Amino acid sequence: MKHTKSGKSDIIINTLNPYEHGMQRYLSLSKDIERLVDNAEDNNDACIPIELFAEFMTLQEELYQKAAKKKREETN
């Protein structure tokens, strides 16, 4: 997940249960993107379909919001 690694993904992975709704799809998309990037011919290769990337980013934002809310609730 090195290409899809971000601060948001760290919070998501460290806060949410891997079996929580959407997590398995998020991890699967991350692996798919990682595989596509690893198989790219060079840095300019358009190797990730926009639909796949859009789904990943949308799901990441949804899960990040859920994880942030859970963190806030745990803090209070």
C-alpha positions as CSV (number, residue, x, y, z in Angstrom):
1,M,0.0,0.0,0.0
2,K,3.0,2.3,-0.4
3,H,1.5,4.3,-3.3
4,T,-1.9,4.7,-1.6
5,K,-0.3,5.4,1.8
6,S,-1.4,8.7,3.3
7,G,-2.2,10.2,6.7
8,K,-5.8,9.4,6.0
9,S,-5.1,5.8,5.3
10,D,-3.1,5.5,8.5
11,I,-6.0,6.9,10.6
12,I,-8.5,4.6,8.8
13,I,-6.4,1.5,9.2
14,N,-5.5,2.2,12.8
15,T,-9.0,3.2,13.9
16,L,-11.5,1.1,12.1
17,N,-12.1,-2.6,12.3
18,P,-11.0,-4.4,9.2
19,Y,-14.4,-6.0,9.0
20,E,-16.3,-2.7,9.2
21,H,-18.5,-1.9,6.3
22,G,-16.3,-0.7,3.4
23,M,-13.0,-1.6,4.8
24,Q,-12.5,-4.8,2.8
25,R,-13.3,-2.9,-0.4
26,Y,-10.9,-0.1,0.6
27,L,-8.1,-2.5,1.2
28,S,-8.9,-4.4,-2.1
29,L,-8.9,-1.2,-4.1
30,S,-5.6,-0.2,-2.5
31,K,-4.0,-3.5,-3.5
32,D,-5.4,-3.2,-7.0
33,I,-4.0,0.3,-7.4
34,E,-0.6,-0.8,-6.0
35,R,-0.5,-3.7,-8.5
36,L,-1.3,-1.4,-11.4
37,V,1.3,1.2,-10.4
38,D,3.9,-1.5,-9.9
39,N,3.2,-2.8,-13.4
40,A,3.3,0.6,-15.0
41,E,5.9,1.0,-17.8
42,D,7.1,4.4,-16.4
43,N,6.0,7.4,-14.4
44,N,3.9,8.8,-17.2
45,D,2.0,5.6,-17.8
46,A,-1.8,6.2,-17.3
47,C,-2.1,2.8,-15.5
48,I,-5.0,3.5,-13.1
49,P,-8.5,3.8,-14.6
50,I,-10.1,7.0,-13.4
51,E,-13.2,5.1,-12.2
52,L,-11.0,2.9,-9.9
53,F,-9.2,5.9,-8.5
54,A,-12.4,7.9,-8.0
55,E,-14.0,5.0,-6.1
56,F,-10.9,4.6,-4.0
57,M,-10.8,8.4,-3.1
58,T,-14.5,8.5,-2.4
59,L,-14.4,5.5,-0.1
60,Q,-11.2,6.8,1.6
61,E,-13.0,10.1,2.4
62,E,-16.1,8.2,3.8
63,L,-14.0,5.9,5.9
64,Y,-11.8,8.8,7.1
65,Q,-14.9,10.7,8.3
66,K,-16.1,7.6,10.1
67,A,-12.7,7.1,11.7
68,A,-12.3,10.7,12.7
69,K,-15.8,10.6,14.3
70,K,-14.9,7.4,16.2
71,K,-11.6,9.0,17.4
72,R,-13.5,12.1,18.7
73,E,-16.0,9.9,20.5
74,E,-13.2,7.9,22.1
75,T,-11.5,11.1,23.2
76,N,-14.7,12.5,24.9
